[in-house]
């Protein structure tokens, strides 16, 4: 059977997973009456809740006797490591662009990677049925993007389709009849080359591109067979990128993708995308080869992490009450397991045996890891995110700079420019993008963007869209002002009382509710001034025998600030931690004892 391997790449929310749903339906992969969840490829709970793709996944459809292996990739820059690896596995890419938003930073990132590998992308301008669609302008913008990324003449001659993934149709020109996705299937078969493989009789070689753990089969490594064939129980070995032997073993299972299922097969040959079980130590970017092969396959280097956090054991007075995985050994094992499958993460042990430094691409990627761990029953203390600095050959400090693209109503453009300028950002361009909106492009230090998302949404009344992408390392830009307000800190352990919270409302907004357990050093609210203030949230009302209406006013509390995980991580300062348990997210000071905090402050001032 003829084969085509294609990855669908795009910016977040441009409709990749919805389009894959329709390709699966129209190729007859599902039975007529089969119940299929919307966005079938987003299989894990967090992906469904947030509406984003986090892990790249393979599926396969058959159309007119051609098997098309499709890889659905994440669209968020924090998960760019997934996309970089996947491109090694396919022969063509379908670039999806929203017909109203046009190309955005992640579009540029994934397209740049594909062009470097010499691929000839095909373009689908999606969501043509949007009221604010501007397909012709977007088509020109895509051409300009190809040109700015130094595309060759062949690559610039890209085929374009106009589509509505949700409604399941694609057309070659806007005047054609809007029926189904046949034009897209035809374009994939005609435009994407068949897999370039060495002879089927050559020894078996394959580069592992994704990894997952299965309770029954152990490690499952997915990749595209580069040459030769693999049979079940065949003897194989794995080699690292520099050609060192990692292990030898047998392919206990060979799984091929058929629709949403993975089906065991006896044999697979060059060009097909398969998953292999049976190896114990092999990980992503290693070569799995026949016993006779001496050289490893070349693998793409992955962009470096730019943001780090410290994950440490939860040592608060409430530790161990909600989670069952609380020891440093459990946290260490879990983090090392995560780093095996996720090449964009780096785990480093610190001087403190109970703390580990985890470096990744951004707040969202690390936030998703923390969220996954807390759902598994872990309790953790997380430090404020900090950027990963570098030093160049002259000893100059370099910090990561991000390209930030903001789409915002004209009325709010002033406040966005002002806030980003305070964070040491430089504006590159400002142009109207239609419908009363302005597109602003900046280069901003990654440090300046920590915690800016929430502030940005408040400033733009929730109407702005901000996208960011790692640009390059540049000389250190100097200090950036942090949070301006101090916090309210509980001065004792116990339960919060409504009367005490009501009396403290003048001091600032609260983050807790009556009845919540608090402890000494826990942050219970935000102070209206710049200094921190210790408060008693357990003080009850003094009882007297006088009864008057004015004395017994009903206590009406202002609703507290709700702290989501991402919001909490961006809110805290360097001397604070986020305590994460399966049921709660609390903010606390690193040093719970007030005397220790004063001592540390004096030492900092003296030093």
Order of alpha helices (4+ residues) and beta strands (2+ residues): beta-alpha-alpha-beta-beta-alpha-beta-alpha-beta-alpha-alpha-beta-beta-alpha-beta-beta-beta-beta-beta-beta-beta-beta-beta-beta-beta-alpha-beta-beta-alpha-beta-beta-beta-beta-alpha-beta-beta-alpha-alpha-beta-beta-beta-alpha-beta-beta-beta-alpha-beta-beta-alpha
